[in-house]
Protein backbone atom coordinates (compact mmCIF):
# COMPACT_ATOMS: atom_id res chain seq x y z
CA UNK A 1 0.00 0.00 0.00
CA UNK A 2 1.47 3.31 -1.08
CA UNK A 3 1.69 6.23 1.32
CA UNK A 4 -1.15 8.70 0.90
CA UNK A 5 -0.25 11.86 -0.99
CA UNK A 6 -1.20 15.17 0.60
CA UNK A 7 -1.81 17.81 -2.13
CA UNK A 8 -1.37 20.57 0.46
CA UNK A 9 2.37 19.90 0.44
CA UNK A 10 2.68 20.90 -3.22
CA UNK A 11 2.76 24.43 -4.68
CA UNK A 12 -0.68 25.91 -5.39
CA UNK A 13 0.19 26.59 -9.03
CA UNK A 14 0.52 22.87 -9.65
CA UNK A 15 -3.26 22.60 -9.26
CA UNK A 16 -3.72 23.92 -12.78
CA UNK A 17 -1.85 24.17 -16.08
CA UNK A 18 0.18 27.35 -16.34
CA UNK A 19 -0.26 29.97 -19.06
CA UNK A 20 1.90 29.10 -22.04
CA UNK A 21 1.82 25.34 -21.43
CA UNK A 22 1.45 23.38 -24.67
CA UNK A 23 -0.76 20.29 -24.55
CA UNK A 24 -1.07 18.38 -27.81
CA UNK A 25 -1.90 21.08 -30.40
CA UNK A 26 -3.13 23.72 -27.93
CA UNK A 27 -1.45 26.43 -25.86
CA UNK A 28 -3.05 27.24 -22.51
CA UNK A 29 -4.09 30.86 -21.93
CA UNK A 30 -5.63 30.64 -18.45
CA UNK A 31 -7.91 28.57 -16.23
CA UNK A 32 -11.61 29.34 -16.67
CA UNK A 33 -13.10 27.11 -13.98
CA UNK A 34 -12.48 23.97 -11.97
CA UNK A 35 -14.41 21.47 -9.92
CA UNK A 36 -13.74 18.32 -7.97
CA UNK A 37 -13.06 16.23 -11.09
CA UNK A 38 -11.77 18.57 -13.76
CA UNK A 39 -10.40 21.94 -14.82
CA UNK A 40 -11.45 23.99 -17.85
CA UNK A 41 -8.96 26.24 -19.62
CA UNK A 42 -9.11 28.92 -22.26
CA UNK A 43 -6.63 27.87 -24.93
CA UNK A 44 -5.62 28.57 -28.52
CA UNK A 45 -5.11 26.17 -31.37
CA UNK A 46 -1.46 26.42 -32.36
CA UNK A 47 -2.22 26.15 -36.08
CA UNK A 48 -4.70 29.00 -36.44
CA UNK A 49 -4.86 30.71 -32.97
CA UNK A 50 -8.62 30.08 -32.69
CA UNK A 51 -9.84 30.17 -29.07
CA UNK A 52 -11.15 26.91 -27.59
CA UNK A 53 -12.04 25.56 -24.16
CA UNK A 54 -9.98 22.58 -22.98
CA UNK A 55 -11.30 20.38 -20.19
CA UNK A 56 -8.78 18.27 -18.27
CA UNK A 57 -9.67 15.23 -16.16
CA UNK A 58 -8.15 15.82 -12.71
CA UNK A 59 -10.07 14.41 -9.72
CA UNK A 60 -8.35 16.30 -6.93
CA UNK A 61 -9.29 13.84 -4.18
CA UNK A 62 -7.78 10.96 -6.13
CA UNK A 63 -4.87 12.41 -8.08
CA UNK A 64 -2.40 15.27 -8.35
CA UNK A 65 -0.22 16.98 -10.93
CA UNK A 66 3.55 16.57 -10.74
CA UNK A 67 6.10 19.27 -11.61
CA UNK A 68 6.14 18.14 -15.28
CA UNK A 69 2.30 18.19 -15.55
CA UNK A 70 1.85 14.41 -15.41
CA UNK A 71 -1.31 13.48 -13.46
CA UNK A 72 -0.84 10.54 -11.10
CA UNK A 73 -3.07 8.87 -8.48
CA UNK A 74 -2.48 9.89 -4.86
CA UNK A 75 -2.18 6.28 -3.72
CA UNK A 76 -2.59 2.72 -4.93
CA UNK A 77 -6.11 2.70 -3.47
CA UNK A 78 -6.98 5.76 -5.59
CA UNK A 79 -5.53 4.26 -8.75
CA UNK A 80 -8.57 2.06 -9.47
CA UNK A 81 -10.98 4.98 -9.05
CA UNK A 82 -8.78 7.28 -11.11
CA UNK A 83 -8.44 4.80 -13.98
CA UNK A 84 -12.19 4.16 -14.01
CA UNK A 85 -13.00 7.87 -13.95
CA UNK A 86 -10.50 8.56 -16.73
CA UNK A 87 -12.08 5.87 -18.91
CA UNK A 88 -15.57 7.29 -18.28
CA UNK A 89 -14.36 10.82 -19.10
CA UNK A 90 -12.93 9.56 -22.38
CA UNK A 91 -16.18 7.77 -23.22
CA UNK A 92 -18.11 10.93 -22.36
CA UNK A 93 -15.96 12.86 -24.85
CA UNK A 94 -16.67 10.29 -27.56
CA UNK A 95 -20.43 10.59 -26.98
CA UNK A 96 -20.41 14.39 -26.87
CA UNK A 97 -18.37 14.65 -30.06
CA UNK A 98 -21.34 13.08 -31.85
CA UNK A 99 -23.90 15.54 -30.43
CA UNK A 100 -24.42 18.48 -32.76
CA UNK A 101 -26.89 21.24 -31.93
CA UNK A 102 -26.67 25.02 -31.79
CA UNK A 103 -27.74 25.10 -28.14
CA UNK A 104 -25.38 22.49 -26.66
CA UNK A 105 -21.63 22.94 -26.38
CA UNK A 106 -19.75 21.21 -29.20
CA UNK A 107 -16.82 18.86 -28.53
CA UNK A 108 -14.39 19.18 -31.43
CA UNK A 109 -11.55 16.96 -30.21
CA UNK A 110 -10.42 14.68 -27.38
CA UNK A 111 -7.04 13.14 -26.68
CA UNK A 112 -4.76 11.58 -24.05
CA UNK A 113 -1.71 13.36 -22.63
CA UNK A 114 0.08 13.76 -19.29
CA UNK A 115 -1.37 10.38 -18.19
CA UNK A 116 -4.87 11.87 -18.24
CA UNK A 117 -7.45 12.84 -20.86
CA UNK A 118 -8.59 16.12 -22.39
CA UNK A 119 -11.75 17.29 -24.13
CA UNK A 120 -11.66 20.28 -26.51
CA UNK A 121 -14.80 22.36 -26.98
CA UNK A 122 -15.78 25.41 -28.95
CA UNK A 123 -15.44 28.64 -26.95
CA UNK A 124 -18.40 31.01 -26.90
CA UNK A 125 -18.76 34.49 -25.43
CA UNK A 126 -21.67 35.15 -23.11
CA UNK A 127 -22.86 35.45 -19.55
CA UNK A 128 -24.00 32.73 -17.18
CA UNK A 129 -27.75 32.54 -16.55
CA UNK A 130 -26.75 32.49 -12.88
CA UNK A 131 -25.35 36.00 -13.25
CA UNK A 132 -28.35 37.17 -15.25
CA UNK A 133 -30.64 36.07 -12.42
CA UNK A 134 -28.54 37.69 -9.69
CA UNK A 135 -27.60 41.02 -11.28
CA UNK A 136 -30.95 41.86 -12.90
CA UNK A 137 -29.37 43.56 -15.93
CA UNK A 138 -31.58 41.57 -18.32
CA UNK A 139 -35.35 41.69 -17.91
CA UNK A 140 -36.72 38.19 -17.31
CA UNK A 141 -40.17 38.50 -18.85
CA UNK A 142 -42.49 36.17 -20.77
CA UNK A 143 -40.61 36.61 -24.03
CA UNK A 144 -37.26 35.86 -22.35
CA UNK A 145 -38.56 32.73 -20.63
CA UNK A 146 -40.19 31.25 -23.73
CA UNK A 147 -37.27 32.08 -26.03
CA UNK A 148 -34.50 30.80 -23.76
CA UNK A 149 -36.14 27.63 -22.53
CA UNK A 150 -37.65 26.57 -25.85
CA UNK A 151 -34.21 26.77 -27.45
CA UNK A 152 -32.63 25.00 -24.48
CA UNK A 153 -35.17 22.18 -24.61
CA UNK A 154 -34.57 21.71 -28.33
CA UNK A 155 -30.90 21.15 -27.57
CA UNK A 156 -31.65 18.77 -24.71
CA UNK A 157 -33.87 16.75 -27.04
CA UNK A 158 -30.78 15.87 -29.09
CA UNK A 159 -29.17 14.43 -25.95
CA UNK A 160 -32.26 12.42 -25.07
CA UNK A 161 -32.51 10.97 -28.59
CA UNK A 162 -29.15 9.26 -27.96
CA UNK A 163 -30.63 7.62 -24.85
CA UNK A 164 -28.57 9.88 -22.59
CA UNK A 165 -29.53 12.28 -19.78
CA UNK A 166 -27.57 15.40 -18.82
CA UNK A 167 -28.28 15.27 -15.05
CA UNK A 168 -26.79 18.66 -14.19
CA UNK A 169 -29.00 21.33 -15.73
CA UNK A 170 -28.95 24.51 -13.67
CA UNK A 171 -28.42 28.26 -14.20
CA UNK A 172 -24.66 27.96 -13.72
CA UNK A 173 -24.43 25.53 -16.63
CA UNK A 174 -26.31 27.71 -19.10
CA UNK A 175 -24.45 30.40 -21.03
CA UNK A 176 -26.48 33.21 -22.58
CA UNK A 177 -24.93 34.48 -25.79
CA UNK A 178 -26.03 37.66 -27.60
CA UNK A 179 -29.79 37.90 -28.22
CA UNK A 180 -30.42 35.61 -25.22
CA UNK A 181 -29.29 32.56 -27.18
CA UNK A 182 -28.67 29.77 -24.62
CA UNK A 183 -25.84 27.24 -24.65
CA UNK A 184 -25.91 24.20 -22.35
CA UNK A 185 -22.51 23.49 -20.81
CA UNK A 186 -20.80 20.95 -18.54
CA UNK A 187 -21.62 17.40 -19.51
CA UNK A 188 -19.60 15.90 -16.67
CA UNK A 189 -22.63 14.14 -15.19
CA UNK A 190 -24.09 12.76 -18.43
CA UNK A 191 -24.94 9.08 -18.56
CA UNK A 192 -27.23 6.57 -20.20
CA UNK A 193 -30.95 6.60 -19.48
CA UNK A 194 -31.39 4.23 -16.53
CA UNK A 195 -35.18 3.82 -16.64
CA UNK A 196 -34.76 0.08 -17.02
CA UNK A 197 -31.63 -0.45 -14.96
CA UNK A 198 -28.98 1.00 -12.66
CA UNK A 199 -26.91 4.10 -13.49
CA UNK A 200 -23.39 3.43 -14.69
CA UNK A 201 -21.60 5.88 -12.41
CA UNK A 202 -21.95 8.02 -9.31
CA UNK A 203 -24.51 10.76 -9.71
CA UNK A 204 -23.99 14.48 -9.44
CA UNK A 205 -26.58 16.09 -7.16
CA UNK A 206 -27.45 19.78 -6.99
CA UNK A 207 -29.92 20.72 -4.26
CA UNK A 208 -32.85 22.61 -5.70
CA UNK A 209 -32.37 21.33 -9.25
CA UNK A 210 -32.02 17.54 -8.92
CA UNK A 211 -35.37 15.69 -8.80
CA UNK A 212 -36.20 13.11 -6.16
CA UNK A 213 -35.37 10.08 -8.34
CA UNK A 214 -31.84 11.37 -8.84
CA UNK A 215 -31.12 11.01 -5.12
CA UNK A 216 -31.91 7.30 -5.25
CA UNK A 217 -30.46 6.86 -8.75
CA UNK A 218 -33.61 5.10 -9.94
CA UNK A 219 -35.66 5.53 -13.12
CA UNK A 220 -33.63 8.32 -14.65
CA UNK A 221 -34.90 9.58 -17.99
CA UNK A 222 -35.99 12.63 -19.94
CA UNK A 223 -38.32 13.55 -17.07
CA UNK A 224 -35.27 13.87 -14.79
CA UNK A 225 -33.73 16.63 -16.92
CA UNK A 226 -37.17 18.18 -17.35
CA UNK A 227 -37.46 18.69 -13.58
CA UNK A 228 -34.10 20.48 -13.62
CA UNK A 229 -35.30 22.71 -16.47
CA UNK A 230 -38.46 23.49 -14.50
CA UNK A 231 -36.40 24.30 -11.40
CA UNK A 232 -34.17 26.56 -13.49
CA UNK A 233 -37.24 28.34 -14.82
CA UNK A 234 -38.59 28.72 -11.29
CA UNK A 235 -35.22 30.12 -10.19
CA UNK A 236 -35.59 32.77 -12.91
CA UNK A 237 -38.96 33.75 -11.45
CA UNK A 238 -38.06 33.60 -7.75
CA UNK A 239 -34.48 34.88 -8.10
CA UNK A 240 -33.48 32.12 -5.67
CA UNK A 241 -32.79 28.39 -5.67
CA UNK A 242 -35.92 26.23 -5.26
CA UNK A 243 -36.26 23.98 -2.19
CA UNK A 244 -34.46 20.61 -2.53
CA UNK A 245 -36.75 17.87 -3.82
CA UNK A 246 -36.26 15.63 -0.71
CA UNK A 247 -37.45 18.52 1.46
CA UNK A 248 -40.41 19.09 -0.87
CA UNK A 249 -41.29 15.41 -0.68
CA UNK A 250 -41.33 15.57 3.11
CA UNK A 251 -43.29 18.84 3.24
CA UNK A 252 -43.84 20.85 0.09
CA UNK A 253 -43.84 24.50 1.10
CA UNK A 254 -43.24 25.80 -2.42
CA UNK A 255 -46.21 27.89 -3.57
CA UNK A 256 -47.23 26.88 -7.12
CA UNK A 257 -46.01 29.34 -9.72
CA UNK A 258 -49.58 29.83 -11.02
CA UNK A 259 -50.43 31.39 -7.65
CA UNK A 260 -47.14 33.06 -6.72
CA UNK A 261 -46.70 34.92 -10.01
CA UNK A 262 -50.23 35.13 -11.44
CA UNK A 263 -50.08 38.92 -11.73
CA UNK A 264 -46.70 39.00 -13.46
CA UNK A 265 -46.70 36.14 -15.98
CA UNK A 266 -49.36 34.42 -18.12
CA UNK A 267 -50.97 31.26 -16.77
CA UNK A 268 -49.76 28.95 -19.56
CA UNK A 269 -46.12 29.76 -18.72
CA UNK A 270 -46.56 29.32 -14.97
CA UNK A 271 -48.49 26.08 -15.47
CA UNK A 272 -45.60 24.75 -17.58
CA UNK A 273 -43.15 25.52 -14.76
CA UNK A 274 -45.33 23.75 -12.19
CA UNK A 275 -45.81 20.77 -14.50
CA UNK A 276 -42.08 20.36 -15.03
CA UNK A 277 -41.49 20.56 -11.27
CA UNK A 278 -43.98 17.86 -10.27
CA UNK A 279 -42.35 15.74 -7.58
CA UNK A 280 -43.46 12.41 -9.03
CA UNK A 281 -41.69 11.62 -12.33
CA UNK A 282 -44.79 10.21 -14.01
CA UNK A 283 -46.70 13.46 -13.44
CA UNK A 284 -44.14 15.56 -15.33
CA UNK A 285 -43.81 15.96 -19.10
CA UNK A 286 -42.25 12.74 -20.37
CA UNK A 287 -40.39 14.41 -23.21
CA UNK A 288 -38.92 17.79 -24.07
CA UNK A 289 -41.44 18.04 -26.90
CA UNK A 290 -44.30 18.03 -24.39
CA UNK A 291 -42.80 20.89 -22.41
CA UNK A 292 -41.98 22.84 -25.57
CA UNK A 293 -45.63 22.48 -26.59
CA UNK A 294 -46.72 23.83 -23.21
CA UNK A 295 -44.41 26.82 -23.65
CA UNK A 296 -45.88 27.44 -27.11
CA UNK A 297 -49.43 27.72 -25.77
CA UNK A 298 -49.22 31.49 -25.65
CA UNK A 299 -48.57 31.88 -29.38
C-alpha positions as CSV (number, residue, x, y, z in Angstrom):
1,X,0.0,0.0,0.0
2,X,1.5,3.3,-1.1
3,X,1.7,6.2,1.3
4,X,-1.2,8.7,0.9
5,X,-0.3,11.9,-1.0
6,X,-1.2,15.2,0.6
7,X,-1.8,17.8,-2.1
8,X,-1.4,20.6,0.5
9,X,2.4,19.9,0.4
10,X,2.7,20.9,-3.2
11,X,2.8,24.4,-4.7
12,X,-0.7,25.9,-5.4
13,X,0.2,26.6,-9.0
14,X,0.5,22.9,-9.6
15,X,-3.3,22.6,-9.3
16,X,-3.7,23.9,-12.8
17,X,-1.9,24.2,-16.1
18,X,0.2,27.4,-16.3
19,X,-0.3,30.0,-19.1
20,X,1.9,29.1,-22.0
21,X,1.8,25.3,-21.4
22,X,1.5,23.4,-24.7
23,X,-0.8,20.3,-24.6
24,X,-1.1,18.4,-27.8
25,X,-1.9,21.1,-30.4
26,X,-3.1,23.7,-27.9
27,X,-1.4,26.4,-25.9
28,X,-3.1,27.2,-22.5
29,X,-4.1,30.9,-21.9
30,X,-5.6,30.6,-18.4
31,X,-7.9,28.6,-16.2
32,X,-11.6,29.3,-16.7
33,X,-13.1,27.1,-14.0
34,X,-12.5,24.0,-12.0
35,X,-14.4,21.5,-9.9
36,X,-13.7,18.3,-8.0
37,X,-13.1,16.2,-11.1
38,X,-11.8,18.6,-13.8
39,X,-10.4,21.9,-14.8
40,X,-11.4,24.0,-17.9
41,X,-9.0,26.2,-19.6
42,X,-9.1,28.9,-22.3
43,X,-6.6,27.9,-24.9
44,X,-5.6,28.6,-28.5
45,X,-5.1,26.2,-31.4
46,X,-1.5,26.4,-32.4
47,X,-2.2,26.2,-36.1
48,X,-4.7,29.0,-36.4
49,X,-4.9,30.7,-33.0
50,X,-8.6,30.1,-32.7
51,X,-9.8,30.2,-29.1
52,X,-11.1,26.9,-27.6
53,X,-12.0,25.6,-24.2
54,X,-10.0,22.6,-23.0
55,X,-11.3,20.4,-20.2
56,X,-8.8,18.3,-18.3
57,X,-9.7,15.2,-16.2
58,X,-8.1,15.8,-12.7
59,X,-10.1,14.4,-9.7
60,X,-8.3,16.3,-6.9
61,X,-9.3,13.8,-4.2
62,X,-7.8,11.0,-6.1
63,X,-4.9,12.4,-8.1
64,X,-2.4,15.3,-8.4
65,X,-0.2,17.0,-10.9
66,X,3.6,16.6,-10.7
67,X,6.1,19.3,-11.6
68,X,6.1,18.1,-15.3
69,X,2.3,18.2,-15.5
70,X,1.9,14.4,-15.4
71,X,-1.3,13.5,-13.5
72,X,-0.8,10.5,-11.1
73,X,-3.1,8.9,-8.5
74,X,-2.5,9.9,-4.9
75,X,-2.2,6.3,-3.7
76,X,-2.6,2.7,-4.9
77,X,-6.1,2.7,-3.5
78,X,-7.0,5.8,-5.6
79,X,-5.5,4.3,-8.8
80,X,-8.6,2.1,-9.5
81,X,-11.0,5.0,-9.1
82,X,-8.8,7.3,-11.1
83,X,-8.4,4.8,-14.0
84,X,-12.2,4.2,-14.0
85,X,-13.0,7.9,-13.9
86,X,-10.5,8.6,-16.7
87,X,-12.1,5.9,-18.9
88,X,-15.6,7.3,-18.3
89,X,-14.4,10.8,-19.1
90,X,-12.9,9.6,-22.4
91,X,-16.2,7.8,-23.2
92,X,-18.1,10.9,-22.4
93,X,-16.0,12.9,-24.8
94,X,-16.7,10.3,-27.6
95,X,-20.4,10.6,-27.0
96,X,-20.4,14.4,-26.9
97,X,-18.4,14.6,-30.1
98,X,-21.3,13.1,-31.9
99,X,-23.9,15.5,-30.4
100,X,-24.4,18.5,-32.8
101,X,-26.9,21.2,-31.9
102,X,-26.7,25.0,-31.8
103,X,-27.7,25.1,-28.1
104,X,-25.4,22.5,-26.7
105,X,-21.6,22.9,-26.4
106,X,-19.7,21.2,-29.2
107,X,-16.8,18.9,-28.5
108,X,-14.4,19.2,-31.4
109,X,-11.6,17.0,-30.2
110,X,-10.4,14.7,-27.4
111,X,-7.0,13.1,-26.7
112,X,-4.8,11.6,-24.1
113,X,-1.7,13.4,-22.6
114,X,0.1,13.8,-19.3
115,X,-1.4,10.4,-18.2
116,X,-4.9,11.9,-18.2
117,X,-7.4,12.8,-20.9
118,X,-8.6,16.1,-22.4
119,X,-11.7,17.3,-24.1
120,X,-11.7,20.3,-26.5
121,X,-14.8,22.4,-27.0
122,X,-15.8,25.4,-29.0
123,X,-15.4,28.6,-27.0
124,X,-18.4,31.0,-26.9
125,X,-18.8,34.5,-25.4
126,X,-21.7,35.1,-23.1
127,X,-22.9,35.4,-19.5
128,X,-24.0,32.7,-17.2
129,X,-27.7,32.5,-16.6
130,X,-26.8,32.5,-12.9
131,X,-25.3,36.0,-13.2
132,X,-28.4,37.2,-15.2
133,X,-30.6,36.1,-12.4
134,X,-28.5,37.7,-9.7
135,X,-27.6,41.0,-11.3
136,X,-30.9,41.9,-12.9
137,X,-29.4,43.6,-15.9
138,X,-31.6,41.6,-18.3
139,X,-35.3,41.7,-17.9
140,X,-36.7,38.2,-17.3
141,X,-40.2,38.5,-18.9
142,X,-42.5,36.2,-20.8
143,X,-40.6,36.6,-24.0
144,X,-37.3,35.9,-22.3
145,X,-38.6,32.7,-20.6
146,X,-40.2,31.3,-23.7
147,X,-37.3,32.1,-26.0
148,X,-34.5,30.8,-23.8
149,X,-36.1,27.6,-22.5
150,X,-37.7,26.6,-25.8
151,X,-34.2,26.8,-27.4
152,X,-32.6,25.0,-24.5
153,X,-35.2,22.2,-24.6
154,X,-34.6,21.7,-28.3
155,X,-30.9,21.2,-27.6
156,X,-31.7,18.8,-24.7
157,X,-33.9,16.7,-27.0
158,X,-30.8,15.9,-29.1
159,X,-29.2,14.4,-25.9
160,X,-32.3,12.4,-25.1
161,X,-32.5,11.0,-28.6
162,X,-29.2,9.3,-28.0
163,X,-30.6,7.6,-24.8
164,X,-28.6,9.9,-22.6
165,X,-29.5,12.3,-19.8
166,X,-27.6,15.4,-18.8
167,X,-28.3,15.3,-15.1
168,X,-26.8,18.7,-14.2
169,X,-29.0,21.3,-15.7
170,X,-29.0,24.5,-13.7
171,X,-28.4,28.3,-14.2
172,X,-24.7,28.0,-13.7
173,X,-24.4,25.5,-16.6
174,X,-26.3,27.7,-19.1
175,X,-24.5,30.4,-21.0
176,X,-26.5,33.2,-22.6
177,X,-24.9,34.5,-25.8
178,X,-26.0,37.7,-27.6
179,X,-29.8,37.9,-28.2
180,X,-30.4,35.6,-25.2
181,X,-29.3,32.6,-27.2
182,X,-28.7,29.8,-24.6
183,X,-25.8,27.2,-24.7
184,X,-25.9,24.2,-22.4
185,X,-22.5,23.5,-20.8
186,X,-20.8,20.9,-18.5
187,X,-21.6,17.4,-19.5
188,X,-19.6,15.9,-16.7
189,X,-22.6,14.1,-15.2
190,X,-24.1,12.8,-18.4
191,X,-24.9,9.1,-18.6
192,X,-27.2,6.6,-20.2
193,X,-30.9,6.6,-19.5
194,X,-31.4,4.2,-16.5
195,X,-35.2,3.8,-16.6
196,X,-34.8,0.1,-17.0
197,X,-31.6,-0.5,-15.0
198,X,-29.0,1.0,-12.7
199,X,-26.9,4.1,-13.5
200,X,-23.4,3.4,-14.7
201,X,-21.6,5.9,-12.4
202,X,-22.0,8.0,-9.3
203,X,-24.5,10.8,-9.7
204,X,-24.0,14.5,-9.4
205,X,-26.6,16.1,-7.2
206,X,-27.4,19.8,-7.0
207,X,-29.9,20.7,-4.3
208,X,-32.9,22.6,-5.7
209,X,-32.4,21.3,-9.2
210,X,-32.0,17.5,-8.9
211,X,-35.4,15.7,-8.8
212,X,-36.2,13.1,-6.2
213,X,-35.4,10.1,-8.3
214,X,-31.8,11.4,-8.8
215,X,-31.1,11.0,-5.1
216,X,-31.9,7.3,-5.2
217,X,-30.5,6.9,-8.8
218,X,-33.6,5.1,-9.9
219,X,-35.7,5.5,-13.1
220,X,-33.6,8.3,-14.7
221,X,-34.9,9.6,-18.0
222,X,-36.0,12.6,-19.9
223,X,-38.3,13.6,-17.1
224,X,-35.3,13.9,-14.8
225,X,-33.7,16.6,-16.9
226,X,-37.2,18.2,-17.3
227,X,-37.5,18.7,-13.6
228,X,-34.1,20.5,-13.6
229,X,-35.3,22.7,-16.5
230,X,-38.5,23.5,-14.5
231,X,-36.4,24.3,-11.4
232,X,-34.2,26.6,-13.5
233,X,-37.2,28.3,-14.8
234,X,-38.6,28.7,-11.3
235,X,-35.2,30.1,-10.2
236,X,-35.6,32.8,-12.9
237,X,-39.0,33.8,-11.4
238,X,-38.1,33.6,-7.7
239,X,-34.5,34.9,-8.1
240,X,-33.5,32.1,-5.7
241,X,-32.8,28.4,-5.7
242,X,-35.9,26.2,-5.3
243,X,-36.3,24.0,-2.2
244,X,-34.5,20.6,-2.5
245,X,-36.7,17.9,-3.8
246,X,-36.3,15.6,-0.7
247,X,-37.5,18.5,1.5
248,X,-40.4,19.1,-0.9
249,X,-41.3,15.4,-0.7
250,X,-41.3,15.6,3.1
251,X,-43.3,18.8,3.2
252,X,-43.8,20.8,0.1
253,X,-43.8,24.5,1.1
254,X,-43.2,25.8,-2.4
255,X,-46.2,27.9,-3.6
256,X,-47.2,26.9,-7.1
257,X,-46.0,29.3,-9.7
258,X,-49.6,29.8,-11.0
259,X,-50.4,31.4,-7.6
260,X,-47.1,33.1,-6.7
261,X,-46.7,34.9,-10.0
262,X,-50.2,35.1,-11.4
263,X,-50.1,38.9,-11.7
264,X,-46.7,39.0,-13.5
265,X,-46.7,36.1,-16.0
266,X,-49.4,34.4,-18.1
267,X,-51.0,31.3,-16.8
268,X,-49.8,28.9,-19.6
269,X,-46.1,29.8,-18.7
270,X,-46.6,29.3,-15.0
271,X,-48.5,26.1,-15.5
272,X,-45.6,24.7,-17.6
273,X,-43.1,25.5,-14.8
274,X,-45.3,23.8,-12.2
275,X,-45.8,20.8,-14.5
276,X,-42.1,20.4,-15.0
277,X,-41.5,20.6,-11.3
278,X,-44.0,17.9,-10.3
279,X,-42.3,15.7,-7.6
280,X,-43.5,12.4,-9.0
281,X,-41.7,11.6,-12.3
282,X,-44.8,10.2,-14.0
283,X,-46.7,13.5,-13.4
284,X,-44.1,15.6,-15.3
285,X,-43.8,16.0,-19.1
286,X,-42.3,12.7,-20.4
287,X,-40.4,14.4,-23.2
288,X,-38.9,17.8,-24.1
289,X,-41.4,18.0,-26.9
290,X,-44.3,18.0,-24.4
291,X,-42.8,20.9,-22.4
292,X,-42.0,22.8,-25.6
293,X,-45.6,22.5,-26.6
294,X,-46.7,23.8,-23.2
295,X,-44.4,26.8,-23.7
296,X,-45.9,27.4,-27.1
297,X,-49.4,27.7,-25.8
298,X,-49.2,31.5,-25.7
299,X,-48.6,31.9,-29.4
